[in-house]
């Protein structure tokens, strides 16, 4: 006893519409699968939203890291100013332009 396969015609752009009309069940399954994939990718809890949230999380963590470094630097500067009069004088001179009594300040203007 020999078994034969059903010979199927090849799907080409010319007979695609005919194939779709003949195979309604397969077309419906493909269309439903396509809609499901699009829904999973683009709904509010989908893959695209997840990627966007991960990027926002990474940016927020970077901002936190920078803020923590700034906070550490300011704490170190505060400790230095608490115990060292020379550090206080340096900040007063550089940041606030203060000078000692009977002291002259010379500013160097760079040539253009």
PDB file as gemmi writes it, atoms N, CA and C in Angstrom:
CRYST1    1.000    1.000    1.000  90.00  90.00  90.00 P 1                      
ATOM      1  N   UNK A   1       0.828  -1.160   0.000  1.00  0.00           N  
ATOM      2  CA  UNK A   1       0.000   0.000   0.000  1.00  0.00           C  
ATOM      3  C   UNK A   1       0.885   1.240   0.000  1.00  0.00           C  
ATOM      4  N   UNK A   2       0.649   2.103  -0.901  1.00  0.00           N  
ATOM      5  CA  UNK A   2       1.441   3.316  -1.031  1.00  0.00           C  
ATOM      6  C   UNK A   2       0.622   4.504  -0.552  1.00  0.00           C  
ATOM      7  N   UNK A   3       1.321   5.380   0.129  1.00  0.00           N  
ATOM      8  CA  UNK A   3       0.677   6.608   0.592  1.00  0.00           C  
ATOM      9  C   UNK A   3       1.233   7.772  -0.221  1.00  0.00           C  
ATOM     10  N   UNK A   4       0.351   8.591  -0.616  1.00  0.00           N  
ATOM     11  CA  UNK A   4       0.761   9.725  -1.428  1.00  0.00           C  
ATOM     12  C   UNK A   4       0.415  11.015  -0.706  1.00  0.00           C  
ATOM     13  N   UNK A   5       1.298  11.930  -0.835  1.00  0.00           N  
ATOM     14  CA  UNK A   5       1.024  13.256  -0.280  1.00  0.00           C  
ATOM     15  C   UNK A   5       0.209  14.045  -1.266  1.00  0.00           C  
ATOM     16  N   UNK A   6      -0.577  14.892  -0.686  1.00  0.00           N  
ATOM     17  CA  UNK A   6      -1.358  15.781  -1.516  1.00  0.00           C  
ATOM     18  C   UNK A   6      -0.407  16.826  -2.101  1.00  0.00           C  
ATOM     19  N   UNK A   7      -0.462  17.040  -3.345  1.00  0.00           N  
ATOM     20  CA  UNK A   7       0.411  18.028  -3.970  1.00  0.00           C  
ATOM     21  C   UNK A   7      -0.234  19.396  -3.794  1.00  0.00           C  
ATOM     22  N   UNK A   8       0.529  20.296  -3.187  1.00  0.00           N  
ATOM     23  CA  UNK A   8       0.029  21.652  -2.958  1.00  0.00           C  
ATOM     24  C   UNK A   8       0.671  22.578  -3.970  1.00  0.00           C  
ATOM     25  N   UNK A   9      -0.086  23.520  -4.389  1.00  0.00           N  
ATOM     26  CA  UNK A   9       0.483  24.479  -5.322  1.00  0.00           C  
ATOM     27  C   UNK A   9       1.283  25.526  -4.540  1.00  0.00           C  
ATOM     28  N   UNK A  10       2.304  26.030  -5.154  1.00  0.00           N  
ATOM     29  CA  UNK A  10       3.166  27.024  -4.527  1.00  0.00           C  
ATOM     30  C   UNK A  10       2.429  28.356  -4.420  1.00  0.00           C  
ATOM     31  N   UNK A  11       2.666  29.048  -3.296  1.00  0.00           N  
ATOM     32  CA  UNK A  11       2.048  30.357  -3.101  1.00  0.00           C  
ATOM     33  C   UNK A  11       2.972  31.400  -3.708  1.00  0.00           C  
ATOM     34  N   UNK A  12       2.452  32.169  -4.604  1.00  0.00           N  
ATOM     35  CA  UNK A  12       3.214  33.239  -5.233  1.00  0.00           C  
ATOM     36  C   UNK A  12       2.403  34.516  -5.115  1.00  0.00           C  
ATOM     37  N   UNK A  13       3.018  35.643  -5.353  1.00  0.00           N  
ATOM     38  CA  UNK A  13       2.264  36.896  -5.251  1.00  0.00           C  
ATOM     39  C   UNK A  13       1.047  36.941  -6.174  1.00  0.00           C  
ATOM     40  N   UNK A  14       1.122  36.229  -7.280  1.00  0.00           N  
ATOM     41  CA  UNK A  14       0.005  36.255  -8.215  1.00  0.00           C  
ATOM     42  C   UNK A  14      -1.224  35.531  -7.664  1.00  0.00           C  
ATOM     43  N   UNK A  15      -1.005  34.404  -6.995  1.00  0.00           N  
ATOM     44  CA  UNK A  15      -2.148  33.642  -6.501  1.00  0.00           C  
ATOM     45  C   UNK A  15      -2.318  33.740  -4.979  1.00  0.00           C  
ATOM     46  N   UNK A  16      -1.745  34.749  -4.358  1.00  0.00           N  
ATOM     47  CA  UNK A  16      -1.843  34.918  -2.905  1.00  0.00           C  
ATOM     48  C   UNK A  16      -3.281  35.185  -2.474  1.00  0.00           C  
ATOM     49  N   UNK A  17      -3.966  36.050  -3.173  1.00  0.00           N  
ATOM     50  CA  UNK A  17      -5.353  36.365  -2.820  1.00  0.00           C  
ATOM     51  C   UNK A  17      -6.226  35.125  -2.925  1.00  0.00           C  
ATOM     52  N   UNK A  18      -5.992  34.334  -3.925  1.00  0.00           N  
ATOM     53  CA  UNK A  18      -6.775  33.100  -4.093  1.00  0.00           C  
ATOM     54  C   UNK A  18      -6.493  32.118  -2.955  1.00  0.00           C  
ATOM     55  N   UNK A  19      -5.227  32.001  -2.579  1.00  0.00           N  
ATOM     56  CA  UNK A  19      -4.850  31.104  -1.489  1.00  0.00           C  
ATOM     57  C   UNK A  19      -5.477  31.555  -0.178  1.00  0.00           C  
ATOM     58  N   UNK A  20      -5.492  32.854   0.075  1.00  0.00           N  
ATOM     59  CA  UNK A  20      -6.092  33.386   1.301  1.00  0.00           C  
ATOM     60  C   UNK A  20      -7.585  33.097   1.321  1.00  0.00           C  
ATOM     61  N   UNK A  21      -8.251  33.271   0.199  1.00  0.00           N  
ATOM     62  CA  UNK A  21      -9.694  32.989   0.129  1.00  0.00           C  
ATOM     63  C   UNK A  21      -9.985  31.506   0.362  1.00  0.00           C  
ATOM     64  N   UNK A  22      -9.141  30.642  -0.150  1.00  0.00           N  
ATOM     65  CA  UNK A  22      -9.355  29.201  -0.002  1.00  0.00           C  
ATOM     66  C   UNK A  22      -9.056  28.724   1.414  1.00  0.00           C  
ATOM     67  N   UNK A  23      -8.052  29.299   2.056  1.00  0.00           N  
ATOM     68  CA  UNK A  23      -7.617  28.835   3.370  1.00  0.00           C  
ATOM     69  C   UNK A  23      -8.018  29.858   4.432  1.00  0.00           C  
ATOM     70  N   UNK A  24      -9.276  29.969   4.725  1.00  0.00           N  
ATOM     71  CA  UNK A  24      -9.771  30.979   5.662  1.00  0.00           C  
ATOM     72  C   UNK A  24      -9.341  30.690   7.094  1.00  0.00           C  
ATOM     73  N   UNK A  25      -9.314  29.433   7.475  1.00  0.00           N  
ATOM     74  CA  UNK A  25      -8.926  29.068   8.840  1.00  0.00           C  
ATOM     75  C   UNK A  25      -7.460  29.446   9.106  1.00  0.00           C  
ATOM     76  N   UNK A  26      -6.588  29.110   8.198  1.00  0.00           N  
ATOM     77  CA  UNK A  26      -5.169  29.444   8.344  1.00  0.00           C  
ATOM     78  C   UNK A  26      -4.946  30.947   8.354  1.00  0.00           C  
ATOM     79  N   UNK A  27      -5.672  31.651   7.502  1.00  0.00           N  
ATOM     80  CA  UNK A  27      -5.562  33.108   7.456  1.00  0.00           C  
ATOM     81  C   UNK A  27      -6.024  33.725   8.768  1.00  0.00           C  
ATOM     82  N   UNK A  28      -7.107  33.198   9.328  1.00  0.00           N  
ATOM     83  CA  UNK A  28      -7.611  33.717  10.604  1.00  0.00           C  
ATOM     84  C   UNK A  28      -6.608  33.472  11.723  1.00  0.00           C  
ATOM     85  N   UNK A  29      -5.974  32.312  11.725  1.00  0.00           N  
ATOM     86  CA  UNK A  29      -4.977  31.996  12.756  1.00  0.00           C  
ATOM     87  C   UNK A  29      -3.774  32.928  12.638  1.00  0.00           C  
ATOM     88  N   UNK A  30      -3.292  33.131  11.429  1.00  0.00           N  
ATOM     89  CA  UNK A  30      -2.142  34.023  11.218  1.00  0.00           C  
ATOM     90  C   UNK A  30      -2.490  35.449  11.627  1.00  0.00           C  
ATOM     91  N   UNK A  31      -3.673  35.899  11.257  1.00  0.00           N  
ATOM     92  CA  UNK A  31      -4.101  37.251  11.609  1.00  0.00           C  
ATOM     93  C   UNK A  31      -4.240  37.407  13.123  1.00  0.00           C  
ATOM     94  N   UNK A  32      -4.816  36.403  13.790  1.00  0.00           N  
ATOM     95  CA  UNK A  32      -4.963  36.452  15.249  1.00  0.00           C  
ATOM     96  C   UNK A  32      -3.594  36.457  15.929  1.00  0.00           C  
ATOM     97  N   UNK A  33      -2.674  35.645  15.424  1.00  0.00           N  
ATOM     98  CA  UNK A  33      -1.324  35.607  15.993  1.00  0.00           C  
ATOM     99  C   UNK A  33      -0.622  36.946  15.812  1.00  0.00           C  
ATOM    100  N   UNK A  34      -0.792  37.543  14.650  1.00  0.00           N  
ATOM    101  CA  UNK A  34      -0.188  38.847  14.391  1.00  0.00           C  
ATOM    102  C   UNK A  34      -0.746  39.909  15.336  1.00  0.00           C  
ATOM    103  N   UNK A  35      -2.062  39.905  15.518  1.00  0.00           N  
ATOM    104  CA  UNK A  35      -2.679  40.866  16.441  1.00  0.00           C  
ATOM    105  C   UNK A  35      -2.209  40.640  17.871  1.00  0.00           C  
ATOM    106  N   UNK A  36      -2.074  39.376  18.272  1.00  0.00           N  
ATOM    107  CA  UNK A  36      -1.594  39.062  19.619  1.00  0.00           C  
ATOM    108  C   UNK A  36      -0.163  39.556  19.819  1.00  0.00           C  
ATOM    109  N   UNK A  37       0.674  39.347  18.830  1.00  0.00           N  
ATOM    110  CA  UNK A  37       2.067  39.813  18.922  1.00  0.00           C  
ATOM    111  C   UNK A  37       2.114  41.333  19.021  1.00  0.00           C  
ATOM    112  N   UNK A  38       1.332  42.011  18.207  1.00  0.00           N  
ATOM    113  CA  UNK A  38       1.300  43.475  18.270  1.00  0.00           C  
ATOM    114  C   UNK A  38       0.799  43.955  19.628  1.00  0.00           C  
ATOM    115  N   UNK A  39      -0.201  43.279  20.178  1.00  0.00           N  
ATOM    116  CA  UNK A  39      -0.734  43.654  21.489  1.00  0.00           C  
ATOM    117  C   UNK A  39       0.321  43.465  22.576  1.00  0.00           C  
ATOM    118  N   UNK A  40       1.022  42.334  22.534  1.00  0.00           N  
ATOM    119  CA  UNK A  40       2.043  42.059  23.548  1.00  0.00           C  
ATOM    120  C   UNK A  40       3.176  43.076  23.455  1.00  0.00           C  
ATOM    121  N   UNK A  41       3.540  43.469  22.251  1.00  0.00           N  
ATOM    122  CA  UNK A  41       4.645  44.411  22.093  1.00  0.00           C  
ATOM    123  C   UNK A  41       4.274  45.835  22.486  1.00  0.00           C  
ATOM    124  N   UNK A  42       3.077  46.278  22.134  1.00  0.00           N  
ATOM    125  CA  UNK A  42       2.780  47.699  22.228  1.00  0.00           C  
ATOM    126  C   UNK A  42       1.722  48.090  23.252  1.00  0.00           C  
ATOM    127  N   UNK A  43       1.220  47.178  24.079  1.00  0.00           N  
ATOM    128  CA  UNK A  43       0.259  47.613  25.094  1.00  0.00           C  
ATOM    129  C   UNK A  43       1.000  48.285  26.248  1.00  0.00           C  
ATOM    130  N   UNK A  44       0.281  48.763  27.254  1.00  0.00           N  
ATOM    131  CA  UNK A  44       0.897  49.511  28.359  1.00  0.00           C  
ATOM    132  C   UNK A  44       1.891  48.678  29.159  1.00  0.00           C  
ATOM    133  N   UNK A  45       1.712  47.378  29.201  1.00  0.00           N  
ATOM    134  CA  UNK A  45       2.626  46.502  29.937  1.00  0.00           C  
ATOM    135  C   UNK A  45       3.487  45.675  28.994  1.00  0.00           C  
ATOM    136  N   UNK A  46       3.616  46.101  27.770  1.00  0.00           N  
ATOM    137  CA  UNK A  46       4.315  45.326  26.752  1.00  0.00           C  
ATOM    138  C   UNK A  46       5.823  45.489  26.798  1.00  0.00           C  
ATOM    139  N   UNK A  47       6.448  44.880  25.828  1.00  0.00           N  
ATOM    140  CA  UNK A  47       7.906  44.856  25.744  1.00  0.00           C  
ATOM    141  C   UNK A  47       8.470  46.257  25.529  1.00  0.00           C  
ATOM    142  N   UNK A  48       7.851  47.032  24.668  1.00  0.00           N  
ATOM    143  CA  UNK A  48       8.341  48.386  24.389  1.00  0.00           C  
ATOM    144  C   UNK A  48       8.263  49.245  25.650  1.00  0.00           C  
ATOM    145  N   UNK A  49       7.159  49.131  26.385  1.00  0.00           N  
ATOM    146  CA  UNK A  49       7.023  49.893  27.633  1.00  0.00           C  
ATOM    147  C   UNK A  49       8.067  49.435  28.643  1.00  0.00           C  
ATOM    148  N   UNK A  50       8.340  48.155  28.693  1.00  0.00           N  
ATOM    149  CA  UNK A  50       9.334  47.610  29.617  1.00  0.00           C  
ATOM    150  C   UNK A  50      10.728  48.158  29.293  1.00  0.00           C  
ATOM    151  N   UNK A  51      11.065  48.205  28.020  1.00  0.00           N  
ATOM    152  CA  UNK A  51      12.368  48.732  27.614  1.00  0.00           C  
ATOM    153  C   UNK A  51      12.472  50.207  27.983  1.00  0.00           C  
ATOM    154  N   UNK A  52      11.400  50.976  27.745  1.00  0.00           N  
ATOM    155  CA  UNK A  52      11.399  52.395  28.089  1.00  0.00           C  
ATOM    156  C   UNK A  52      11.588  52.584  29.598  1.00  0.00           C  
ATOM    157  N   UNK A  53      10.909  51.768  30.401  1.00  0.00           N  
ATOM    158  CA  UNK A  53      11.038  51.873  31.854  1.00  0.00           C  
ATOM    159  C   UNK A  53      12.439  51.496  32.325  1.00  0.00           C  
ATOM    160  N   UNK A  54      13.041  50.500  31.700  1.00  0.00           N  
ATOM    161  CA  UNK A  54      14.408  50.122  32.058  1.00  0.00           C  
ATOM    162  C   UNK A  54      15.387  51.260  31.753  1.00  0.00           C  
ATOM    163  N   UNK A  55      15.177  51.944  30.633  1.00  0.00           N  
ATOM    164  CA  UNK A  55      16.037  53.081  30.290  1.00  0.00           C  
ATOM    165  C   UNK A  55      15.860  54.209  31.303  1.00  0.00           C  
ATOM    166  N   UNK A  56      14.617  54.484  31.698  1.00  0.00           N  
ATOM    167  CA  UNK A  56      14.364  55.516  32.704  1.00  0.00           C  
ATOM    168  C   UNK A  56      15.007  55.135  34.032  1.00  0.00           C  
ATOM    169  N   UNK A  57      14.945  53.853  34.382  1.00  0.00           N  
ATOM    170  CA  UNK A  57      15.546  53.380  35.631  1.00  0.00           C  
ATOM    171  C   UNK A  57      17.062  53.583  35.604  1.00  0.00           C  
ATOM    172  N   UNK A  58      17.679  53.263  34.475  1.00  0.00           N  
ATOM    173  CA  UNK A  58      19.126  53.435  34.340  1.00  0.00           C  
ATOM    174  C   UNK A  58      19.516  54.905  34.483  1.00  0.00           C  
ATOM    175  N   UNK A  59      18.744  55.792  33.851  1.00  0.00           N  
ATOM    176  CA  UNK A  59      19.025  57.227  33.955  1.00  0.00           C  
ATOM    177  C   UNK A  59      18.847  57.712  35.389  1.00  0.00           C  
ATOM    178  N   UNK A  60      17.815  57.234  36.078  1.00  0.00           N  
ATOM    179  CA  UNK A  60      17.574  57.642  37.463  1.00  0.00           C  
ATOM    180  C   UNK A  60      18.701  57.157  38.366  1.00  0.00           C  
ATOM    181  N   UNK A  61      19.170  55.931  38.161  1.00  0.00           N  
ATOM    182  CA  UNK A  61      20.278  55.413  38.965  1.00  0.00           C  
ATOM    183  C   UNK A  61      21.550  56.224  38.731  1.00  0.00           C  
ATOM    184  N   UNK A  62      21.772  56.659  37.501  1.00  0.00           N  
ATOM    185  CA  UNK A  62      22.946  57.491  37.201  1.00  0.00           C  
ATOM    186  C   UNK A  62      22.846  58.840  37.913  1.00  0.00           C  
ATOM    187  N   UNK A  63      21.648  59.442  37.895  1.00  0.00           N  
ATOM    188  CA  UNK A  63      21.463  60.716  38.600  1.00  0.00           C  
ATOM    189  C   UNK A  63      21.678  60.540  40.101  1.00  0.00           C  
ATOM    190  N   UNK A  64      21.225  59.423  40.656  1.00  0.00           N  
ATOM    191  CA  UNK A  64      21.424  59.147  42.083  1.00  0.00           C  
ATOM    192  C   UNK A  64      22.908  59.015  42.385  1.00  0.00           C  
ATOM    193  N   UNK A  65      23.640  58.302  41.525  1.00  0.00           N  
ATOM    194  CA  UNK A  65      25.079  58.123  41.742  1.00  0.00           C  
ATOM    195  C   UNK A  65      25.807  59.465  41.729  1.00  0.00           C  
ATOM    196  N   UNK A  66      25.461  60.323  40.774  1.00  0.00           N  
ATOM    197  CA  UNK A  66      26.093  61.644  40.690  1.00  0.00           C  
ATOM    198  C   UNK A  66      25.761  62.471  41.934  1.00  0.00           C  
ATOM    199  N   UNK A  67      24.514  62.413  42.386  1.00  0.00           N  
ATOM    200  CA  UNK A  67      24.110  63.172  43.573  1.00  0.00           C  
ATOM    201  C   UNK A  67      24.836  62.662  44.814  1.00  0.00           C  
ATOM    202  N   UNK A  68      25.025  61.346  44.920  1.00  0.00           N  
ATOM    203  CA  UNK A  68      25.747  60.797  46.071  1.00  0.00           C  
ATOM    204  C   UNK A  68      27.211  61.224  46.063  1.00  0.00           C  
ATOM    205  N   UNK A  69      27.827  61.265  44.878  1.00  0.00           N  
ATOM    206  CA  UNK A  69      29.214  61.734  44.788  1.00  0.00           C  
ATOM    207  C   UNK A  69      29.310  63.200  45.207  1.00  0.00           C  
ATOM    208  N   UNK A  70      28.369  64.011  44.757  1.00  0.00           N  
ATOM    209  CA  UNK A  70      28.342  65.432  45.130  1.00  0.00           C  
ATOM    210  C   UNK A  70      28.152  65.584  46.639  1.00  0.00           C  
ATOM    211  N   UNK A  71      27.269  64.773  47.202  1.00  0.00           N  
ATOM    212  CA  UNK A  71      27.022  64.828  48.643  1.00  0.00           C  
ATOM    213  C   UNK A  71      28.288  64.453  49.418  1.00  0.00           C  
ATOM    214  N   UNK A  72      28.997  63.427  48.957  1.00  0.00           N  
ATOM    215  CA  UNK A  72      30.235  63.016  49.627  1.00  0.00           C  
ATOM    216  C   UNK A  72      31.278  64.129  49.547  1.00  0.00           C  
ATOM    217  N   UNK A  73      31.387  64.746  48.377  1.00  0.00           N  
ATOM    218  CA  UNK A  73      32.354  65.836  48.215  1.00  0.00           C  
ATOM    219  C   UNK A  73      32.026  66.996  49.150  1.00  0.00           C  
ATOM    220  N   UNK A  74      30.751  67.333  49.255  1.00  0.00           N  
ATOM    221  CA  UNK A  74      30.349  68.436  50.133  1.00  0.00           C  
ATOM    222  C   UNK A  74      30.569  68.096  51.606  1.00  0.00           C  
ATOM    223  N   UNK A  75      30.337  66.840  51.985  1.00  0.00           N  
ATOM    224  CA  UNK A  75      30.595  66.434  53.376  1.00  0.00           C  
ATOM    225  C   UNK A  75      32.083  66.544  53.695  1.00  0.00           C  
ATOM    226  N   UNK A  76      32.922  66.092  52.751  1.00  0.00           N  
ATOM    227  CA  UNK A  76      34.371  66.190  52.958  1.00  0.00           C  
ATOM    228  C   UNK A  76      34.802  67.651  53.079  1.00  0.00           C  
ATOM    229  N   UNK A  77      34.237  68.500  52.235  1.00  0.00           N  
ATOM    230  CA  UNK A  77      34.561  69.924  52.295  1.00  0.00           C  
ATOM    231  C   UNK A  77      34.092  70.522  53.619  1.00  0.00           C  
ATOM    232  N   UNK A  78      32.933  70.114  54.094  1.00  0.00           N  
ATOM    233  CA  UNK A  78      32.402  70.616  55.363  1.00  0.00           C  
ATOM    234  C   UNK A  78      33.305  70.212  56.522  1.00  0.00           C  
ATOM    235  N   UNK A  79      33.764  68.951  56.515  1.00  0.00           N  
ATOM    236  CA  UNK A  79      34.666  68.491  57.578  1.00  0.00           C  
ATOM    237  C   UNK A  79      35.974  69.277  57.544  1.00  0.00           C  
ATOM    238  N   UNK A  80      36.483  69.539  56.342  1.00  0.00           N  
ATOM    239  CA  UNK A  80      37.731  70.293  56.215  1.00  0.00           C  
ATOM    240  C   UNK A  80      37.557  71.713  56.734  1.00  0.00           C  
ATOM    241  N   UNK A  81      36.411  72.322  56.467  1.00  0.00           N  
ATOM    242  CA  UNK A  81      36.177  73.696  56.919  1.00  0.00           C  
ATOM    243  C   UNK A  81      35.968  73.766  58.424  1.00  0.00           C  
ATOM    244  N   UNK A  82      35.445  72.706  59.024  1.00  0.00           N  
ATOM    245  CA  UNK A  82      35.214  72.705  60.472  1.00  0.00           C  
ATOM    246  C   UNK A  82      36.518  72.728  61.261  1.00  0.00           C  
ATOM    247  N   UNK A  83      37.537  72.046  60.787  1.00  0.00           N  
ATOM    248  CA  UNK A  83      38.734  71.908  61.598  1.00  0.00           C  
ATOM    249  C   UNK A  83      39.947  72.664  61.107  1.00  0.00           C  
ATOM    250  N   UNK A  84      39.919  73.286  59.964  1.00  0.00           N  
ATOM    251  CA  UNK A  84      41.122  73.886  59.396  1.00  0.00           C  
ATOM    252  C   UNK A  84      40.878  75.350  59.042  1.00  0.00           C  
ATOM    253  N   UNK A  85      41.484  76.281  59.800  1.00  0.00           N  
ATOM    254  CA  UNK A  85      41.299  77.704  59.498  1.00  0.00           C  
ATOM    255  C   UNK A  85      41.852  78.099  58.126  1.00  0.00           C  
ATOM    256  N   UNK A  86      42.896  77.420  57.669  1.00  0.00           N  
ATOM    257  CA  UNK A  86      43.453  77.742  56.353  1.00  0.00           C  
ATOM    258  C   UNK A  86      42.466  77.381  55.243  1.00  0.00           C  
ATOM    259  N   UNK A  87      41.716  76.306  55.432  1.00  0.00           N  
ATOM    260  CA  UNK A  87      40.708  75.922  54.441  1.00  0.00           C  
ATOM    261  C   UNK A  87      39.592  76.957  54.396  1.00  0.00           C  
ATOM    262  N   UNK A  88      39.216  77.479  55.565  1.00  0.00           N  
ATOM    263  CA  UNK A  88      38.183  78.520  55.621  1.00  0.00           C  
ATOM    264  C   UNK A  88      38.675  79.766  54.892  1.00  0.00           C  
ATOM    265  N   UNK A  89      39.928  80.134  55.130  1.00  0.00           N  
ATOM    266  CA  UNK A  89      40.495  81.316  54.476  1.00  0.00           C  
ATOM    267  C   UNK A  89      40.556  81.120  52.957  1.00  0.00           C  
ATOM    268  N   UNK A  90      40.932  79.931  52.534  1.00  0.00           N  
ATOM    269  CA  UNK A  90      41.021  79.652  51.102  1.00  0.00           C  
ATOM    270  C   UNK A  90      39.655  79.804  50.431  1.00  0.00           C  
ATOM    271  N   UNK A  91      38.611  79.257  51.049  1.00  0.00           N  
ATOM    272  CA  UNK A  91      37.266  79.366  50.482  1.00  0.00           C  
ATOM    273  C   UNK A  91      36.818  80.821  50.478  1.00  0.00           C  
ATOM    274  N   UNK A  92      37.110  81.546  51.560  1.00  0.00           N  
ATOM    275  CA  UNK A  92      36.709  82.953  51.641  1.00  0.00           C  
ATOM    276  C   UNK A  92      37.388  83.773  50.544  1.00  0.00           C  
ATOM    277  N   UNK A  93      38.644  83.494  50.277  1.00  0.00           N  
ATOM    278  CA  UNK A  93      39.369  84.237  49.253  1.00  0.00           C  
ATOM    279  C   UNK A  93      38.885  83.866  47.843  1.00  0.00           C  
ATOM    280  N   UNK A  94      38.755  82.564  47.572  1.00  0.00           N  
ATOM    281  CA  UNK A  94      38.423  82.119  46.213  1.00  0.00           C  
ATOM    282  C   UNK A  94      36.957  82.343  45.864  1.00  0.00           C  
ATOM    283  N   UNK A  95      36.088  81.979  46.778  1.00  0.00           N  
ATOM    284  CA  UNK A  95      34.668  82.012  46.452  1.00  0.00           C  
ATOM    285  C   UNK A  95      34.052  83.388  46.667  1.00  0.00           C  
ATOM    286  N   UNK A  96      34.464  84.067  47.726  1.00  0.00           N  
ATOM    287  CA  UNK A  96      33.815  85.329  48.089  1.00  0.00           C  
ATOM    288  C   UNK A  96      34.685  86.558  47.837  1.00  0.00           C  
ATOM    289  N   UNK A  97      35.921  86.369  47.366  1.00  0.00           N  
ATOM    290  CA  UNK A  97      36.788  87.494  47.025  1.00  0.00           C  
ATOM    291  C   UNK A  97      37.217  88.325  48.228  1.00  0.00           C  
ATOM    292  N   UNK A  98      37.277  87.735  49.388  1.00  0.00           N  
ATOM    293  CA  UNK A  98      37.653  88.475  50.602  1.00  0.00           C  
ATOM    294  C   UNK A  98      39.172  88.621  50.671  1.00  0.00           C  
ATOM    295  N   UNK A  99      39.618  89.690  51.316  1.00  0.00           N  
ATOM    296  CA  UNK A  99      41.048  89.946  51.493  1.00  0.00           C  
ATOM    297  C   UNK A  99      41.296  90.323  52.944  1.00  0.00           C  
ATOM    298  N   UNK A 100      42.545  90.202  53.343  1.00  0.00           N  
ATOM    299  CA  UNK A 100      42.914  90.611  54.702  1.00  0.00           C  
ATOM    300  C   UNK A 100      43.026  92.130  54.756  1.00  0.00           C  
ATOM    301  N   UNK A 101      43.062  92.622  55.968  1.00  0.00           N  
ATOM    302  CA  UNK A 101      43.198  94.059  56.173  1.00  0.00           C  
ATOM    303  C   UNK A 101      44.576  94.500  55.677  1.00  0.00           C  
ATOM    304  N   UNK A 102      44.625  95.640  54.997  1.00  0.00           N  
ATOM    305  CA  UNK A 102      45.861  96.210  54.431  1.00  0.00           C  
ATOM    306  C   UNK A 102      46.498  95.292  53.381  1.00  0.00           C  
ATOM    307  N   UNK A 103      45.709  94.519  52.697  1.00  0.00           N  
ATOM    308  CA  UNK A 103      46.212  93.630  51.665  1.00  0.00           C  
ATOM    309  C   UNK A 103      45.707  94.124  50.309  1.00  0.00           C  
ATOM    310  N   UNK A 104      46.585  94.087  49.305  1.00  0.00           N  
ATOM    311  CA  UNK A 104      46.201  94.523  47.969  1.00  0.00           C  
ATOM    312  C   UNK A 104      46.040  93.295  47.078  1.00  0.00           C  
ATOM    313  N   UNK A 105      45.025  93.342  46.220  1.00  0.00           N  
ATOM    314  CA  UNK A 105      44.762  92.230  45.317  1.00  0.00           C  
ATOM    315  C   UNK A 105      45.144  92.664  43.911  1.00  0.00           C  
ATOM    316  N   UNK A 106      45.926  91.842  43.263  1.00  0.00           N  
ATOM    317  CA  UNK A 106      46.314  92.091  41.881  1.00  0.00           C  
ATOM    318  C   UNK A 106      45.649  91.030  41.011  1.00  0.00           C  
ATOM    319  N   UNK A 107      44.970  91.498  39.982  1.00  0.00           N  
ATOM    320  CA  UNK A 107      44.335  90.565  39.054  1.00  0.00           C  
ATOM    321  C   UNK A 107      45.143  90.537  37.770  1.00  0.00           C  
ATOM    322  N   UNK A 108      45.428  89.354  37.296  1.00  0.00           N  
ATOM    323  CA  UNK A 108      46.174  89.178  36.061  1.00  0.00           C  
ATOM    324  C   UNK A 108      45.161  88.995  34.935  1.00  0.00           C  
ATOM    325  N   UNK A 109      45.232  89.894  33.958  1.00  0.00           N  
ATOM    326  CA  UNK A 109      44.331  89.821  32.812  1.00  0.00           C  
ATOM    327  C   UNK A 109      45.082  89.143  31.676  1.00  0.00           C  
ATOM    328  N   UNK A 110      44.578  88.032  31.179  1.00  0.00           N  
ATOM    329  CA  UNK A 110      45.292  87.340  30.097  1.00  0.00           C  
ATOM    330  C   UNK A 110      45.227  88.137  28.795  1.00  0.00           C  
ATOM    331  N   UNK A 111      46.302  88.035  28.000  1.00  0.00           N  
ATOM    332  CA  UNK A 111      46.337  88.716  26.709  1.00  0.00           C  
ATOM    333  C   UNK A 111      45.417  87.993  25.744  1.00  0.00           C  
ATOM    334  N   UNK A 112      44.839  88.788  24.838  1.00  0.00           N  
ATOM    335  CA  UNK A 112      43.924  88.194  23.855  1.00  0.00           C  
ATOM    336  C   UNK A 112      44.642  87.742  22.631  1.00  0.00           C  
TER     337      UNK A 112                                                      
END                                                                             
